[in-house]
Amino acid sequence: MSAVSDIPARARVSAVPAVLPLSHTDPLGNPFLRTRFALPARPRTYLRRRRLVDHLDQAFKTPLTLLDGPAGAGKTLLAAEWASRQSPPVAWLSFDGGDHRPGLFWAYVLQALRACGAPPSDAVGAPVNASRVSHRLLSTLASELNERERPVLLVLDEYDRVADTKIAEQLEFVLHHAGRGLRLVLITRTEPLLPLHRYRAVGELTEIRSAELAFTPEEAAALLELHGVSVPIQAARNLVDRTRGWAAGLSLSALAARESSDPELYLKEFEADRSTVADFLLAEVLKRQTRETQDLLLRVSVLDRFCPDLANALTHRIDAEPLLAGLHRENAFVERLGHSWYQLHPLFREILRAHLRVRLPGLEPELHRRAARWLRRHGHLPETLAHSAAADDWDLAAGALVDDLAIGRLFTGPNSHDLAQLFSHMGPEARSPATDLVRAAHDLSHHDLDHGLASLRHAEEQLADDDRDLAAARLSCALLEALAARLTGCPPEVEKAAETAAGLRHEVPAHLLDKHPELTALLLTHVGSTLLWAGRFEDARAVLNTVAGTPGGPSTEAPREEAMGHLALLDYLNGWPGRAERKALAAVSEAERPGPPQPTGSVIGRLVLAAVAVDRNELDRAQALIDQTADDPFEARDPVTAAGRSLAAARLLMARGKMRAAVEAVAPAVPAAVTSPWAASQEALVTSAALLAEGRVDRATEALRAVSGEQPVYAVEAASIQLAARRTAAAFDLLDSIHTEERTGPAVTVRAALVRARAADAAGDTATARKLLTQALLDARRERLRRPFLDAGAWIRPHMATAPLHDLAAGWLTPAAPLTRQRPGPPSPPAPLVVVELSAREHDVLERVARMMSTEEIAADLCLSVNTVKTHLKSVYRKLAVNRRGEAVRRARDLRML
């Protein structure tokens, strides 16, 4: 719909019926202006919108119809196009900025009725006084309209110019008593002074307001086509987003774009304050307001949203509430958001901001500063930071962030990237404890330890000399100290930071801790990672489980993923590839979401998945997973991540026979304050295996001395290498050192069984060797562990060729045996039926029962409580009609459920 719909200087069609007495004058003696009774001309670029026309057709079913929208919304042309299609009598009356006293108003209404061919009788008479009208005239008019067989459609355009409350009362009186003889359509920018609630309550009001008048992207594209501008629907959608579907904005933009060499680019990037849109809004909206209201609009233009109190803070006045309510009521491009909050139309805001710089130069930074202070006092942190940055007041911005205990939001949460970008503009001249803390957080998050620690130390020195209550700042320091300790692999420092944080938690308001759970989650993640690096697996597991169990939410998503990734690595190092895989998948579950770079939890998770893929001989998948982590910046500095990458890469290279490359890949390239026993063991094992493959047995044995026997997985690996070097006694000493109560995982038990089987084979004890191989195959099949058998050597092949072992390996370790033609035998009995299907969780529990796992192990593996596992077991027993674990497993196998 064309933007000219509400421009005052309208071209009017002089199509007034001849019955209009041209010599008649109004109560002031002035001739009636014929153009006020004519339907507005519709331009060539007018777009008929069927959905609105259909809605307007409801006007004949209700006494009152309201078209309420801002200037340029397309109200007038919509009503004119619709009215032109209706059968007479249709009376049109448009108001301008002239005199609208009751006598004049009703004189023009009566003349509009005469112009449309529905003249009142002489009994109605005519107003003789411009300021008043007799009640008899109104009663007679209403009575005559009520007697009509065909109703009169009366359209009052720009009714918002009629402000006299007496006229509203008189109009409502006539409308009420005219009955079905009058259908009134009001076109207005403001809410009319009529009892709309009454009409709305009984279904006698048809309303078309701003939201419905707004153009859809499809309508906008069609309007642009009428202007000779053809753009993709996405470009039209972007323009609608910017203009909110405002008809005048669309039309004026289209007119300007038509003159551009690249219309699509113009519509995307045009400067609102330098366009005809600005001229329209300044003339039709801003200049219509009082000086006080103009000043208010200019000042609040620096805000994305505002309430009366905030507006008062910017104007140093106390009258914002009635002014804003009035602007909203007048559809003056001030939109209500609810709960006393407002916003400006986006284009109007752009134009006002530019106008502010011209009319009040230099005031904008101070307005941002006032807004930031008010928003900080009232707890609106994101907006406080934005306005502080706009005012270039970084002490205010950083102070608000730290005082709110929100420094963790620089590392995690949906807006962490935007927040980091905001503070990236902070210059070195900003010097306060808060700015130093933010600077330290920025540097540490980018793994710049030198600068990060320097800023952190400077902040701590300033805080030590400050007697104020700065617990939030000191707690922020503890978080950054923990991160620095993690990056340097220093357990004493991370535990010191955790202890400091625990003491400060009691000094910080509880509502801040509840508001920012990410701070505690991040702190504990750093502690858990550092303890894991130091080989304190059980301590690390306890801390990381706490983080993983943190209540869900966007702010704790990254630390929860990191915790799951670290827990996956712990399970892998302890020989539980299945558990490790499940936790790793949980850690990377959100890794494909759009947005900023993913947290390290997804990186560690992928590396664990790669290591598990190597164990399953899925080498291409392992390579792809490792490649996905190649560009992770955190891996370059974080010891655990670096070691995890080294572990996965080295195992993959060993599986491909590239021993020298594996040795080069296995050593983490990150300096750390404490040597990691498991990282050192991994390096020693790879080096030893590579030397052994080259026949350098003594060097291989020497390399093994660095292996810690505390972790079962490494003791088994070392035993395997010792046995390959024909040191059977040393191999068994290592295997016997594994504590059976540790409930080691299948990756350990399978390799241990293979080492013992090899020793039995070497001793000529074939029966024992095959018994051990049988157990190893059973354990490995559940986890699809293939590498231990592929790496076992030539001794295993004769045993695997035997029927029992071949059958156990067929289909997952070796190709399935081909089907042979056999005589058809008697049909096998049908499998027993189960009355009720097991749920997915019940099936998970039953699978682990079949692996001889205890209830406690099942609970830990599935992250469930012991009582929940017992409940699932009872349900399994009931569904399978059994009473014991062994019976449940046998029954499930008979039913081919396992």
TIPAMAR-791037 format. One record per residue (C-alpha): residue in one letter; x, y, z. Coordinates in pm, whole numbers, padded with zeros to 5 digits, always signed. Layout:
AXYZ
...
// end
This chain:
M+00000+00000+00000
S+00144+00337-00092
A+00306+00553+00170
V+00109+00854+00057
S-00197+00713+00231
D-00167+00946+00529
I+00024+01242+00385
P-00190+01550+00453
A-00158+01702+00106
R-00367+01431-00061
A-00488+01441-00415
R-00864+01405-00393
V-01101+01283-00662
S-01363+01545-00728
A-01643+01299-00755
V-01899+01472-00536
P-02260+01407-00645
A-02450+01690-00809
V-02703+01689-00523
L-02447+01875-00311
P-02574+02233-00277
L-02263+02431-00365
S-02404+02754-00228
H-02445+02609+00121
T-02212+02740+00388
D-02098+02625+00729
P-02200+02801+01057
L-01911+03045+01013
G-02040+03146+00673
N-01757+02972+00484
P-01837+02749+00189
F-01799+02377+00243
L-01472+02237+00103
R-01578+01979-00150
T-01247+01790-00135
R-01329+01682+00220
F-01617+01470+00087
A-01425+01303-00194
L-01262+00960-00179
P-00882+00991-00195
A-00726+00898-00528
R-00531+00573-00521
P-00190+00583-00690
R-00077+00344-00958
T+00143+00167-00704
Y-00142+00094-00466
L-00150-00273-00360
R-00487-00427-00282
R-00450-00662+00015
R-00732-00910+00015
R-00696-01010+00382
L-00764-00652+00495
V-01049-00597+00252
D-01215-00916+00373
H-01181-00796+00730
L-01331-00459+00644
D-01635-00632+00500
Q-01728-00702+00861
A-01812-00330+00891
F-02166-00394+00768
K-02220-00640+01054
T-02113-00405+01335
P-02220-00047+01413
L-01863+00071+01463
T-01543-00003+01271
L-01200+00127+01375
L-00888+00162+01159
D-00622+00264+01410
G-00258+00302+01312
P+00032+00545+01284
A+00094+00794+01009
G+00169+00623+00680
A+00021+00290+00785
G-00205+00279+00479
K-00534+00324+00665
T-00690+00588+00441
L-00620+00422+00106
L-00737+00087+00240
A-01069+00239+00351
A-01105+00442+00032
E-01046+00142-00192
W-01295-00062+00008
A-01557+00217+00021
S-01534+00269-00356
R-01658-00087-00405
Q-01964-00050-00182
S-02313+00038-00296
P-02443+00386-00204
P-02499+00558+00023
V-02134+00593+00133
A-02054+00924+00301
W-01685+01018+00326
L-01563+01303+00543
S-01198+01390+00595
F-01074+01621+00869
D-00780+01856+00847
G-00608+02084+01091
G-00889+02338+01095
D-01164+02425+01342
H-01350+02117+01472
R-01599+02257+01721
P-01928+02067+01760
G-02134+02294+01538
L-01883+02281+01255
F-01837+01905+01296
W-02205+01827+01260
A-02250+02074+00978
Y-01988+01884+00779
V-02140+01546+00874
L-02482+01661+00748
Q-02321+01791+00428
A-02141+01456+00378
L-02478+01282+00400
R-02620+01518+00139
A-02315+01458-00084
C-02364+01081-00082
G-02733+01098-00166
A-02876+01046+00181
P-02976+01403+00276
P-03143+01461+00612
S-03491+01614+00603
D-03562+01978+00677
A-03680+01863+01020
V-03316+01795+01116
G-03214+02148+01033
A-02856+02273+01046
P-02625+02402+01319
V-02623+02779+01337
N-02352+02811+01602
A-02001+02675+01537
S-01950+02593+01906
R-02261+02393+01981
V-02538+02185+01835
S-02890+02134+01965
H-02993+01803+02115
R-03307+01816+01899
L-03095+01811+01583
L-02905+01505+01700
S-03220+01321+01810
T-03399+01394+01483
L-03097+01284+01280
A-03066+00958+01476
S-03439+00893+01438
E-03430+00944+01061
L-03126+00718+01022
N-03295+00451+01231
E-03590+00448+00992
R-03377+00383+00683
E-03413+00048+00511
R-03058+00065+00377
P-02789+00180+00623
V-02564+00476+00554
L-02192+00401+00564
L-02020+00705+00720
V-01638+00712+00700
L-01460+00974+00910
D-01097+01002+00800
E-00826+01146+01031
Y-01071+01144+01317
D-00776+01186+01556
R-00786+01558+01469
V-01126+01581+01644
A-01036+01622+02010
D-01353+01769+02162
T-01503+01527+02415
K-01850+01673+02349
I-01830+01561+01987
A-01739+01207+02097
E-02040+01197+02329
Q-02270+01332+02057
L-02137+01089+01798
E-02187+00793+02033
F-02545+00914+02101
V-02631+00928+01730
L-02462+00594+01659
H-02646+00425+01941
H-02992+00559+01849
A-02948+00526+01473
G-02961+00149+01514
R-02906-00043+01191
G-02942+00272+00986
L-02583+00386+01042
R-02247+00210+01004
L-01963+00429+01130
V-01599+00380+01019
L-01332+00581+01203
I-00982+00621+01056
T-00753+00749+01328
R-00402+00758+01467
T-00524+00765+01827
E-00774+00579+02038
P-01108+00761+01992
L-01293+00891+02295
L-01574+00641+02256
P-01677+00355+02487
L-01504+00094+02270
H-01511-00161+02551
R-01887-00175+02535
Y-01897-00238+02163
R-01614-00491+02191
A-01785-00678+02475
V-02102-00743+02272
G-01926-00811+01942
E-02031-00482+01778
L-01683-00352+01695
T-01464-00432+01394
E-01098-00339+01457
I-00798-00319+01227
R-00490-00195+01410
S-00120-00142+01346
A-00013-00507+01366
E-00269-00611+01105
L-00196-00310+00882
A+00172-00405+00868
F+00285-00557+00539
T+00391-00920+00527
P+00715-01004+00341
E+00510-01138+00049
E+00300-00821+00035
A+00614-00608+00059
A+00770-00794-00235
A+00452-00734-00439
L+00453-00364-00346
L+00817-00331-00452
E+00729-00494-00785
L+00461-00229-00840
H+00735+00032-00791
G+00954-00145-01048
V+01187-00299-00788
S+01228-00675-00801
V+01411-00836-00507
P+01426-01189-00356
I+01177-01267-00082
Q+01457-01269+00177
A+01545-00910+00089
A+01179-00815+00125
R+01169-00997+00459
N+01474-00803+00581
L+01314-00474+00477
V+00993-00568+00660
D+01196-00645+00972
R+01358-00303+00957
T+01039-00109+00881
R+00806-00338+01083
G+00594-00360+00769
W+00518+00015+00777
A+00354+00109+00448
A+00506+00455+00411
G+00853+00328+00490
L+00822+00053+00232
S+00693+00283-00040
L+00943+00560+00021
S+01226+00305+00032
A+01102+00154-00294
L+01094+00495-00464
A+01454+00560-00358
A+01572+00209-00446
R+01429+00246-00795
E+01685+00521-00858
S+01973+00309-00727
S+02203+00099-00946
D+02170-00186-00696
P+01818-00177-00546
E+01868-00484-00330
L+02186-00343-00173
Y+02020-00006-00121
L+01724-00160+00062
K+01965-00349+00284
E+02197-00063+00373
F+02013+00268+00325
E+02069+00531+00594
A+01730+00607+00741
D+01829+00954+00859
R+01933+01057+00506
S+01622+00936+00329
T+01273+01058+00245
V+01158+00835+00530
A+01329+01076+00769
D+01156+01375+00612
F+00820+01203+00648
L+00864+01101+01012
L+01009+01433+01120
A+00723+01623+00957
E+00437+01389+01042
V+00541+01273+01389
L+00818+01468+01561
K+00720+01823+01461
R+00361+01764+01567
Q+00476+01722+01929
T+00537+01985+02194
R+00893+02097+02266
E+00901+01888+02587
T+00782+01577+02404
Q+01034+01628+02122
D+01312+01654+02378
L+01193+01332+02545
L+01185+01144+02213
L+01531+01261+02115
R+01682+01156+02448
V+01519+00812+02469
S+01633+00739+02113
V+01964+00617+02261
L+01772+00334+02430
D+01643+00011+02284
R+01366+00011+02545
F+01266+00244+02824
C+01019+00300+03104
P+00898+00633+03248
D+01151+00633+03535
L+01440+00568+03298
A+01315+00837+03061
N+01296+01080+03355
A+01657+00998+03441
L+01758+01105+03091
T+01548+01424+03084
H+01584+01529+03450
R+01206+01576+03453
I+00919+01386+03613
D+00656+01394+03339
A+00765+01101+03121
E+00478+00872+03223
P+00190+01078+03080
L+00397+01181+02778
L+00482+00822+02685
A+00125+00704+02743
G+00003+00983+02517
L+00255+00905+02244
H+00156+00541+02247
R-00212+00633+02239
E-00146+00861+01941
N+00039+00585+01749
A+00338+00817+01740
F+00577+00526+01674
V+00613+00455+02045
E+00530+00089+02102
R+00425-00057+02436
L+00616-00369+02546
G+00417-00431+02863
H+00488-00372+03233
S+00535+00003+03165
W+00815-00052+02916
Y+00821+00102+02567
Q+01032+00104+02254
L+01057+00326+01947
H+00990+00203+01597
P+01334+00101+01462
L+01340+00351+01174
F+01209+00631+01393
R+01482+00552+01648
E+01753+00570+01380
I+01626+00904+01260
L+01588+01048+01609
R+01942+00945+01703
A+02081+01127+01401
H+01861+01428+01480
L+01984+01420+01844
R+02344+01462+01729
V+02246+01771+01531
R+02018+01938+01785
L+02208+01841+02102
P+02567+01771+01993
G+02790+01597+02247
L+02501+01489+02470
E+02479+01128+02350
P+02764+00981+02566
E+02620+01146+02877
L+02276+01002+02800
H+02429+00656+02769
R+02607+00708+03102
R+02288+00819+03279
A+02104+00520+03133
A+02380+00282+03243
R+02373+00410+03601
W+01995+00382+03623
L+01995+00034+03469
R+02272-00081+03704
R+02076+00035+04009
H+01771-00156+03887
G+01952-00479+03802
H+01949-00473+03421
L+02304-00597+03361
P+02314-00658+02982
E+02177-00310+02906
T+02404-00156+03169
L+02706-00302+02991
A+02587-00192+02648
H+02525+00169+02754
S+02846+00188+02959
A+03040+00076+02653
A+02854+00328+02435
A+02956+00598+02685
D+03314+00464+02676
D+03291+00429+03056
W+03473+00099+03102
D+03513+00137+03479
L+03134+00148+03502
A+03092-00149+03265
A+03352-00372+03430
G+03236-00273+03778
A+02879-00372+03693
L+02992-00708+03554
V+03209-00793+03853
D+02968-00664+04119
D+02693-00878+03966
L+02925-01181+03996
A+02886-01227+03621
I+03250-01254+03514
G+03187-01619+03429
R+02960-01501+03147
L+03276-01411+02957
F+03344-01786+02932
T+03005-01951+02904
G+02643-01882+02817
P+02464-01787+02494
N+02596-01430+02502
S+02957-01500+02600
H+03088-01422+02252
D+02900-01090+02235
L+03019-00998+02583
A+03380-01074+02495
Q+03341-00864+02180
L+03202-00574+02383
F+03499-00567+02622
S+03749-00616+02340
H+03712-00240+02277
M+03829-00152+02630
G+04153+00042+02612
P+04457+00027+02845
E+04365+00362+03003
A+04084+00194+03201
R+04252+00103+03531
S+04048-00031+03821
P+04030-00369+03994
A+03722-00453+03787
T+03877-00358+03453
D+04192-00554+03541
L+03981-00858+03624
V+03794-00834+03295
R+04121-00786+03112
A+04267-01092+03290
A+03960-01298+03199
H+03988-01192+02836
D+04359-01280+02818
L+04323-01613+03000
S+04030-01712+02780
H+04265-01656+02484
H+04536-01858+02661
D+04766-01557+02707
L+04902-01656+03047
D+05165-01385+03074
H+04933-01090+03023
G+04643-01260+03198
L+04841-01327+03514
A+04988-00976+03510
S+04640-00820+03503
L+04518-01063+03768
R+04806-00981+04002
H+04746-00607+03954
A+04378-00649+04040
E+04462-00851+04352
E+04707-00584+04470
Q+04443-00314+04438
L+04182-00526+04614
A+04423-00595+04901
D+04452-00219+04967
D+04077-00159+04947
D+03878-00172+05272
R+03538-00192+05102
D+03325-00505+05087
L+03447-00647+04757
A+03366-01015+04804
A+03228-01045+04449
A+03554-00914+04304
R+03763-01146+04522
L+03548-01443+04426
S+03602-01348+04062
C+03976-01350+04134
A+03946-01704+04272
L+03778-01820+03951
L+04057-01674+03737
E+04324-01817+03968
A+04167-02161+03920
L+04173-02119+03542
A+04537-02010+03550
A+04623-02312+03769
R+04444-02540+03523
L+04634-02397+03227
T+04964-02443+03412
G+04877-02789+03549
C+04926-02689+03912
P+04705-02878+04164
P+04821-02686+04476
E+04721-02355+04320
V+04383-02480+04201
E+04302-02622+04544
K+04408-02296+04704
A+04174-02106+04470
A+03890-02346+04552
E+03949-02302+04924
T+03948-01923+04889
A+03627-01937+04688
A+03459-02158+04949
G+03533-01899+05218
L+03411-01606+05006
R+03081-01771+04914
H+02945-01682+05259
E+03027-01313+05203
V+02848-01284+04871
P+02469-01228+04860
A+02298-01562+04807
H+02081-01427+04526
L+02392-01351+04320
L+02519-01708+04359
D+02177-01837+04256
K+02168-01596+03964
H+02511-01703+03838
P+02555-02080+03883
E+02811-02073+03603
L+03076-01926+03835
T+03076-02229+04067
A+03044-02469+03772
L+03343-02314+03596
L+03551-02309+03913
L+03486-02678+03985
T+03554-02771+03622
H+03898-02611+03647
V+03959-02796+03975
G+03846-03130+03831
S+04056-03091+03517
T+04368-03007+03717
L+04319-03303+03953
L+04268-03532+03654
W+04594-03406+03505
A+04769-03488+03829
G+04637-03844+03819
R+04406-03803+04117
F+04128-03980+03936
E+03882-04038+04218
D+03912-03682+04348
A+03867-03552+03995
R+03566-03779+03935
A+03390-03654+04250
V+03435-03288+04151
L+03341-03341+03786
N+03030-03540+03878
T+02917-03240+04082
V+02952-03016+03777
A+02781-03265+03548
G+02488-03274+03788
T+02451-02895+03796
P+02095-02789+03708
G+02058-02735+03337
G+02056-02396+03173
P+02243-02207+02902
S+02489-02049+03146
T+02618-02385+03276
E+02604-02572+02947
A+02974-02529+02865
P+03110-02642+03205
R+02866-02935+03208
E+02991-03044+02866
E+03350-03004+02981
A+03280-03212+03291
M+03122-03489+03081
G+03420-03483+02843
H+03663-03520+03133
L+03454-03798+03288
A+03457-03974+02952
L+03837-03953+02949
L+03852-04096+03302
D+03637-04391+03199
Y+03853-04450+02894
L+04172-04441+03096
N+04019-04694+03337
G+03930-04931+03055
W+03557-04864+03008
P+03519-04767+02640
G+03141-04810+02638
R+03092-04579+02933
A+03346-04339+02789
E+03162-04333+02458
R+02827-04252+02619
K+02969-03968+02825
A+03166-03837+02527
L+02852-03835+02314
A+02677-03638+02589
A+02967-03392+02591
V+02943-03328+02216
S+02563-03347+02191
E+02533-02970+02148
A+02854-02926+01952
E+02681-02883+01616
R+02465-02590+01728
P+02529-02259+01549
G+02707-01979+01726
P+03049-01912+01879
P+03325-02177+01903
Q+03230-02479+02110
P+03359-02538+02465
T+03648-02776+02524
G+03407-03040+02653
S+03311-03115+02296
V+03680-03129+02199
I+03775-03376+02471
G+03462-03575+02394
R+03562-03607+02029
L+03912-03713+02124
V+03773-03983+02353
L+03542-04098+02074
A+03845-04113+01845
A+04038-04327+02094
V+03740-04561+02130
A+03714-04580+01750
V+04080-04686+01733
D+04012-04965+01985
R+03729-05079+01758
N+03954-05054+01451
E+03737-04780+01298
L+04044-04589+01188
D+03887-04355+00932
R+03627-04245+01185
A+03899-04190+01442
Q+04093-03971+01197
A+03784-03767+01114
L+03714-03705+01484
I+04072-03597+01550
D+04065-03367+01249
Q+03754-03195+01388
T+03958-03083+01690
A+04256-02955+01492
D+04159-02585+01513
D+04062-02576+01879
P+04251-02290+02045
F+04218-02425+02398
E+04403-02746+02307
A+04720-02546+02257
R+04737-02456+02627
D+04516-02688+02835
P+04722-02989+02956
V+04436-03241+02970
T+04307-03152+02625
A+04657-03164+02479
A+04725-03501+02642
G+04393-03637+02521
R+04477-03536+02166
S+04822-03692+02197
L+04671-04015+02330
A+04418-04046+02046
A+04664-03947+01774
A+04937-04182+01899
R+04703-04480+01924
L+04577-04415+01572
L+04930-04395+01434
M+05026-04717+01615
A+04723-04893+01468
R+04844-04790+01123
G+05195-04914+01194
K+05354-04569+01209
M+05553-04621+01525
R+05803-04337+01493
A+05522-04091+01418
A+05332-04222+01720
V+05631-04153+01945
E+05651-03797+01814
A+05276-03743+01865
V+05245-03885+02215
A+05428-03623+02420
P+05198-03330+02518
A+05354-03005+02401
V+05221-02810+02702
P+05450-02721+02991
A+05296-02798+03329
A+05397-02747+03690
V+05321-03110+03775
T+05401-03413+03562
S+05093-03615+03481
P+05148-03983+03569
W+04903-04111+03310
A+05033-03882+03035
A+05389-03990+03116
S+05282-04355+03119
Q+05115-04316+02782
E+05431-04163+02638
A+05641-04445+02781
L+05408-04717+02651
V+05403-04579+02295
T+05778-04531+02297
S+05834-04883+02431
A+05598-05038+02175
A+05771-04853+01891
L+06116-04965+02008
L+05992-05322+02050
A+05853-05319+01697
E+06201-05224+01577
G+06353-05514+01774
R+06521-05291+02031
V+06411-05493+02334
D+06645-05342+02590
R+06552-04986+02494
A+06187-05086+02506
T+06229-05226+02856
E+06409-04912+02965
A+06122-04696+02838
L+05873-04896+03045
R+06028-04788+03371
A+05830-04463+03354
V+05501-04654+03350
S+05294-04621+03665
G+05145-04950+03780
E+04874-04770+03975
Q+04638-04758+03678
P+04532-05106+03559
V+04521-05017+03192
Y+04889-04927+03190
A+04992-05230+03392
V+04827-05453+03130
E+04989-05264+02842
A+05326-05289+03012
A+05272-05661+03079
S+05195-05716+02711
I+05519-05552+02609
Q+05716-05747+02871
L+05571-06071+02743
A+05660-05978+02384
A+06014-05928+02514
R+05997-06282+02658
R+05993-06157+03016
T+05703-06373+03129
A+05768-06336+03501
A+05777-05957+03479
A+05456-05962+03278
F+05276-06169+03540
D+05406-05951+03820
L+05246-05653+03649
L+04918-05837+03594
D+04911-05962+03952
S+04959-05604+04076
I+04614-05511+03945
H+04376-05496+04238
T+04068-05705+04164
E+03850-05489+04385
E+03893-05198+04150
R+03640-05359+03910
T+03850-05283+03608
G+03687-05232+03271
P+03671-05466+02972
A+03951-05289+02785
V+04176-05397+03074
T+04033-05744+03128
V+04044-05830+02757
R+04409-05730+02722
A+04497-05903+03050
A+04329-06224+02932
L+04518-06205+02601
V+04851-06162+02780
R+04779-06466+03002
A+04655-06663+02701
R+04978-06590+02519
A+05179-06700+02817
A+04974-07024+02839
D+05024-07080+02466
A+05398-07033+02503
A+05393-07287+02787
G+05202-07535+02569
D+04881-07512+02777
T+04638-07495+02484
A+04328-07558+02695
T+04401-07265+02927
A+04492-07040+02634
R+04160-07111+02460
K+03963-07070+02780
L+04118-06729+02832
L+04057-06639+02466
T+03694-06738+02502
Q+03650-06508+02798
A+03834-06227+02616
L+03609-06264+02310
L+03297-06257+02522
D+03408-05941+02702
A+03533-05774+02383
R+03220-05851+02179
R+03003-05640+02406
E+03232-05341+02355
R+03335-05427+01995
L+03702-05417+02097
R+03898-05533+01791
R+04246-05382+01828
P+04363-05609+02113
F+04311-05915+01889
L+04455-05749+01579
D+04764-05645+01774
A+04805-05983+01949
G+05038-06130+01686
A+05063-06455+01491
W+05029-06689+01791
I+04653-06620+01814
R+04559-06726+01458
P+04554-07105+01503
H+04334-07072+01807
M+04093-06833+01634
A+04051-07082+01351
T+03894-07337+01584
A+03517-07366+01560
P+03414-07236+01906
L+03640-06928+01891
H+03565-06866+01523
D+03193-06859+01598
L+03245-06613+01883
A+03444-06381+01654
A+03222-06412+01347
G+03030-06104+01244
W+03209-05845+01455
L+03579-05936+01467
T+03594-06156+01157
P+03356-06183+00857
A+03049-06393+00924
A+03063-06750+00794
P+02894-06789+00455
L+02560-06966+00450
T+02579-07326+00325
R+02308-07526+00159
Q+02164-07775+00402
R+01876-08012+00389
P+01570-07855+00538
G+01524-07994+00884
P+01229-07982+01113
P+01116-07630+01186
S+01264-07485+01502
P+01018-07418+01779
P+00891-07062+01788
A+01065-06829+02026
P+00881-06785+02353
L+00660-06481+02354
V+00690-06193+02596
V+00365-06030+02693
V+00496-05676+02738
E+00781-05507+02549
L+01074-05381+02756
S+01135-05007+02761
A+01464-04870+02630
R+01590-04806+02984
E+01485-05154+03101
H+01673-05302+02806
D+01983-05100+02904
V+01963-05239+03259
L+01914-05596+03134
E+02217-05572+02903
R+02434-05477+03198
V+02290-05758+03409
A+02401-05993+03133
R+02754-05850+03170
M+02751-05952+03536
M+02752-05590+03653
S+02631-05520+04006
T+02336-05293+04079
E+02576-05021+04194
E+02782-05052+03875
I+02471-05032+03660
A+02358-04723+03848
A+02695-04555+03797
D+02714-04655+03431
L+02367-04522+03347
C+02388-04220+03579
L+02086-04344+03776
S+02020-04396+04145
V+02046-04749+04285
N+01677-04742+04375
T+01585-04652+04017
V+01788-04947+03887
K+01611-05179+04132
T+01274-05048+04012
H+01370-05122+03650
L+01488-05471+03750
K+01156-05548+03920
S+00974-05439+03605
V+01201-05662+03391
Y+01135-05961+03619
R+00761-05903+03598
K+00758-05869+03220
L+00976-06174+03168
A+00792-06377+03433
V+01111-06459+03630
N+01239-06402+03982
R+01619-06392+03950
R+01891-06219+03749
G+02020-06535+03582
E+01671-06641+03485
A+01607-06297+03335
V+01921-06319+03120
R+01839-06672+03000
R+01481-06579+02928
A+01589-06268+02735
R+01831-06472+02526
D+01560-06725+02450
L+01345-06435+02335
R+01636-06304+02125
M+01634-05978+02316
L+02007-06000+02391
// end
